[in-house]
Amino acid sequence: MASAHSILSEAGIDEIDKILSKGTTSVHVTALDGLVNVNSLFTVAVFVGLSLATPGQRSLEDSGACDAGEDIVKNLLIFEVTSFSAFLFSSLIAQGLKLAIIINNSNELHDAVKGHINNKLLRLGMLASALGSIMGCVFLMLSMVNVIQIRLGILSCG
């Protein structure tokens, strides 16, 4: 049985680094695919939220004081557009990272998901993509609160 020291001396550190990066790159591509798919679903939720809120809609309360004003509708639109742009930013970064991985290893088609890429750039890109998705979720949640206020009445009415 070979020890870890003999494996390091036989293969060399550079070759081990290449083997590890090729194995983890397919995991990164799969994670980026999942992130793009989730962002697509949330983008659909953005447009559903926009379709549920119509301007001038009266709330379920009998009192006109509980109806949402123009400021809530304006905030809804701002939050929806910001959410959409954050999801789009996140998806574009993720797709760019996937493309960089595939282009770096374009020698053989069946090994396209096992390329070598700068780990710092990959981590930075994945962090930016994740932050974009998180910000998109925050603004989507804020827009859902505004949709609820438009449909059911403002929060201060109880």
C-alpha positions as CSV (number, residue, x, y, z in Angstrom):
1,M,0.0,0.0,0.0
2,A,1.4,3.3,-1.0
3,S,1.8,6.1,1.5
4,A,0.7,9.7,0.9
5,H,4.4,10.8,0.7
6,S,5.2,8.3,-2.1
7,I,2.1,9.4,-4.1
8,L,3.1,13.0,-3.9
9,S,6.7,12.2,-5.0
10,E,5.5,10.0,-7.9
11,A,2.8,12.2,-9.4
12,G,4.1,15.7,-8.5
13,I,2.2,18.5,-6.9
14,D,1.3,20.1,-10.2
15,E,-0.3,16.9,-11.5
16,I,-2.3,16.4,-8.3
17,D,-3.5,20.0,-8.5
18,K,-4.7,19.4,-12.1
19,I,-6.5,16.2,-11.0
20,L,-8.2,17.9,-8.1
21,S,-9.2,20.9,-10.2
22,K,-10.6,18.7,-12.9
23,G,-12.7,16.7,-10.4
24,T,-14.0,19.8,-8.7
25,T,-14.7,21.7,-11.9
26,S,-17.6,19.4,-12.8
27,V,-19.1,20.0,-9.4
28,H,-18.8,23.8,-10.0
29,V,-20.5,23.4,-13.4
30,T,-23.3,21.5,-11.9
31,A,-23.7,24.1,-9.1
32,L,-23.8,26.9,-11.7
33,D,-26.4,25.0,-13.7
34,G,-28.5,24.7,-10.5
35,L,-28.1,28.4,-9.8
36,V,-29.2,29.4,-13.3
37,N,-32.3,27.1,-13.0
38,V,-33.3,28.5,-9.7
39,N,-32.8,32.1,-10.9
40,S,-35.1,31.2,-13.9
41,L,-37.9,30.0,-11.5
42,F,-37.6,33.2,-9.4
43,T,-37.7,35.3,-12.5
44,V,-41.0,33.7,-13.4
45,A,-42.2,34.6,-9.8
46,V,-41.2,38.2,-10.5
47,F,-43.6,38.4,-13.5
48,V,-46.3,36.6,-11.7
49,G,-46.1,39.2,-8.9
50,L,-46.3,42.0,-11.5
51,S,-49.4,40.4,-13.0
52,L,-51.2,40.0,-9.7
53,A,-51.0,43.7,-8.8
54,T,-53.2,46.0,-10.8
55,P,-53.2,49.8,-10.1
56,G,-56.3,51.2,-8.4
57,Q,-57.3,47.8,-7.0
58,R,-59.3,48.0,-3.8
59,S,-58.3,45.8,-0.8
60,L,-60.6,43.2,0.8
61,E,-61.2,45.6,3.7
62,D,-64.4,47.7,3.5
63,S,-62.6,50.8,4.6
64,G,-61.1,52.9,1.9
65,A,-58.3,53.9,4.3
66,C,-56.8,50.4,4.0
67,D,-56.4,50.6,0.2
68,A,-52.8,50.7,-1.0
69,G,-51.6,54.1,-2.3
70,E,-49.6,54.9,-5.3
71,D,-46.4,54.8,-3.2
72,I,-46.9,51.1,-2.6
73,V,-47.5,50.4,-6.2
74,K,-44.4,52.4,-7.1
75,N,-42.3,50.4,-4.5
76,L,-43.7,47.2,-5.9
77,L,-42.5,48.1,-9.4
78,I,-39.1,49.2,-8.1
79,F,-38.6,46.0,-6.1
80,E,-39.7,43.8,-9.0
81,V,-37.3,45.4,-11.5
82,T,-34.5,45.3,-9.0
83,S,-35.2,41.7,-8.2
84,F,-35.2,40.8,-11.9
85,S,-32.0,42.7,-12.6
86,A,-30.3,40.9,-9.6
87,F,-31.4,37.5,-10.9
88,L,-30.3,38.4,-14.4
89,F,-26.9,39.6,-13.1
90,S,-26.4,36.3,-11.2
91,S,-27.4,34.2,-14.1
92,L,-25.1,36.0,-16.5
93,I,-22.1,35.6,-14.1
94,A,-22.9,31.9,-13.7
95,Q,-23.2,31.4,-17.5
96,G,-20.0,33.2,-18.1
97,L,-18.1,31.0,-15.6
98,K,-19.6,27.9,-17.2
99,L,-18.5,29.2,-20.6
100,A,-15.0,29.9,-19.3
101,I,-14.7,26.4,-17.9
102,I,-15.8,24.8,-21.2
103,I,-13.6,27.0,-23.4
104,N,-10.5,26.3,-21.3
105,N,-11.0,22.6,-21.9
106,S,-12.3,22.6,-25.5
107,N,-9.8,19.9,-26.6
108,E,-12.3,17.0,-26.2
109,L,-16.0,17.4,-26.3
110,H,-16.8,14.7,-23.7
111,D,-14.5,16.3,-21.1
112,A,-16.0,19.8,-21.5
113,V,-17.0,19.9,-17.8
114,K,-13.6,19.1,-16.5
115,G,-11.5,22.1,-17.4
116,H,-8.8,24.0,-15.5
117,I,-9.7,27.5,-14.4
118,N,-8.2,30.0,-12.0
119,N,-9.6,29.1,-8.6
120,K,-9.6,32.7,-7.3
121,L,-11.6,33.8,-10.3
122,L,-14.0,30.9,-10.0
123,R,-14.6,31.6,-6.3
124,L,-15.0,35.3,-6.9
125,G,-17.5,34.6,-9.7
126,M,-19.5,32.1,-7.7
127,L,-19.6,34.5,-4.8
128,A,-20.8,37.4,-7.0
129,S,-23.4,35.1,-8.5
130,A,-24.6,33.9,-5.1
131,L,-24.8,37.5,-3.8
132,G,-26.9,38.4,-6.9
133,S,-29.3,35.6,-6.2
134,I,-29.5,36.5,-2.5
135,M,-30.2,40.2,-3.3
136,G,-32.8,39.1,-5.9
137,C,-34.5,37.0,-3.2
138,V,-34.5,39.9,-0.8
139,F,-36.1,42.2,-3.3
140,L,-38.6,39.5,-4.4
141,M,-39.7,39.1,-0.8
142,L,-40.2,42.9,-0.4
143,S,-42.2,42.9,-3.6
144,M,-44.4,40.1,-2.3
145,V,-45.1,42.1,0.8
146,N,-46.3,45.0,-1.5
147,V,-48.5,42.6,-3.5
148,I,-50.1,41.4,-0.3
149,Q,-50.6,45.1,0.8
150,I,-52.3,45.8,-2.6
151,R,-54.5,42.7,-2.5
152,L,-55.4,42.6,1.2
153,G,-54.9,46.1,2.5
154,I,-51.9,47.9,4.0
155,L,-50.1,46.5,6.9
156,S,-51.0,49.3,9.3
157,C,-54.7,48.5,9.0
158,G,-54.2,45.3,11.1
